[in-house]
């Protein structure tokens, strides 16, 4: 089973071992594991609405094309990554850490299978596509995606391998979107 690799368990124990030591730290972890995702989605909407890189005049055909491309790439990649995680979760059927290790108490409620992380794939895809459009904002989105993934390990609802697999899936989906969808839309 993927989740029982010794390094995976060691990293999980080290990160989850940080939980339940400080109420403040636990609240930061819970915030990053749950609420930060909502903030990232809102920030993505704001970014997509206000970001304007080309020299096209606002509300021109070129401007609408740029907006459509950005919205389609971000939404399509995030949705594709999330749907693929749902499919893979049912194929792999990997249990969550608290279901596998008796002493693990999660900081947040979670159910279902763990591998790969839907949160890591969804927010990783958003971050990578935003990075494609604007590197400065993209770095902030990448940091947020990393915080979400790490927090979900500390919270005890994912093993590190679940998060890494989610990020890899996000990278593959974002690469596919950039190479095959975005470029085709640009050529229209």
N, C-alpha and C positions, 0 to 999 in steps of 0.2 A: 504494500500500500504506500502510495506517494507520501502521505502525511507522516509516516513513521521513520523517514530517513533520520539518522542521528543528528546531523547538522540542523535539519529543519526543526527537530524537537528542542535542540540546545538553544537555537536562536529564539524560538517561541518562548521557552522557559525564561530566558534572560529578559525579553521584552515584557511578557505578561507578569513577570516578577516585580515589575515597577508599579503594577496596579495595587490598590488597596493600602498604599503607604501614606498617601496624603489626600485628603478630600479635595484640595485645590487641584492637584495634578489629575486626579480621577475626573474631575469636572472638565478639565481641559481635554482629556482623552475622549470623554463622552461627546463633548462639543465637536471635536475634530472627526470623530467616527460617525456622527449623525448630522449635526446642524451645518457643519462646514460645507457639506455637499449641496445643501439648499442655497447657500451663499454663492457657491461656484456657479450653480445654474443661473441664478439671478445676475451675477457678474458676466456670465457668458451672454445673456440676453442684452445687457447694457452694452457690452463690447461689440456685439454684432450690429446693434442699432447705431452706435455712435462711431465705430471704427470706420475710417475712410482713408484708404491708402492711395488710391489712384488719383489722378488729377481731374477726374470726371466731375462735372458740375452736379451738385446735389439735386436729386430727383430726375436726373437725365437717364436715358436708356442704359448708358454705361454704368451709372451709379446703381441702378436697380439690378443690373446683371452681376455686379460685384457683390451686392447684398445677398442676392439669391444664391450665388456661388458659396459665399461664406456660410449662410444659414444651412444650405443643403449639405455642405461638407461636415459641419460640426454636428448637426442633428443626425444625419445619416450615419456618420462614423460612430457616434455615441450609441445610437440605437442598435446598429449592427453588432457592435462589441457586446452590448448587454444581452441581446438575443442569443449570440453565440455562447455566452457564458451559461445561459439557462440550458441550452442544449447540451453543452459539455458537462454541466453539473449532473444532469440525469444519466449521462453515459458513464462518467467516472464514479458517481455516488460516494464521494469522500465525505466522511463525517466531520463535523466541526470539532475544535479542540475540546470543548466542554463535554462532548458526547464520547470522546475517545479517552480522555485523561480524567480520572476520577476527581482529583483535587482542583481542577480548573473551574473557577466561578467567573462567569462573564460579567462585565460591567454593564452591558446592554443586552436587551432581549434579541434573540436571533433564532431563526429556524431554517430548516432545509439543508441542502448540501453546501459544502464549502468551496470545492475546487472546480473552476477558478473563481476568484473574487469578482463579482459583478460590479462592485463599487470601484475596484482598481481598474477594471476594463473600461467602464463608463467614463470615469473622470480622467483616466489616462488618455483616452481617445479625444475627449474635449481638449485637454491640455496640449496634446500634440498638434491638433488641427489649428488651435488658436496660435500656437508657436509658429506654424507655417505662415499664418497671415501677419503676425507681429511678434518678433522675437522678445521684446521687452515685456509685453503682457503675457506672452507664452511662458516665460520663466516663472512668473507669479502663479500661473495656472498649474505648471508642473510641480512647483513647491506645494501647492494646495493638494494636488493629487497624491503626492508622496506622504503628506501629513495624514490624509484620510486613510491610506493603506497601512501606514505604521500604527496609527491609532486603533485600527480594527484588529491588529495583532495584539497590541497591549491590552485591548478590551477583552481579549480571549475568545473572539468569534472567528478568527482565521489563523491558519498557520502561515508562516512567511512564504512558503511555496505557493499558496493560494494567491497571495498578493502579487508575487513575481509573475506567475502565469497570467494573471489579469493584465499586468502591464505589458507583457509580451503580446498578448492578444490585441491590446489597444494599439501597440506599435504596428502590428501586421495590418490591422484594419485601417489605421490612419495612412499607412504607406499605400495600401490598395486604393483608398479613396483619393489620395493625392495623384497617384500614377494613372489611374483608370477613369475616375469620375471627374475630378476637378479639371484635369487637362482636356477632357472631351467637352466639358461645359465651356471652357475657355475658347475652344476652337469653333463654337457655334456662332 
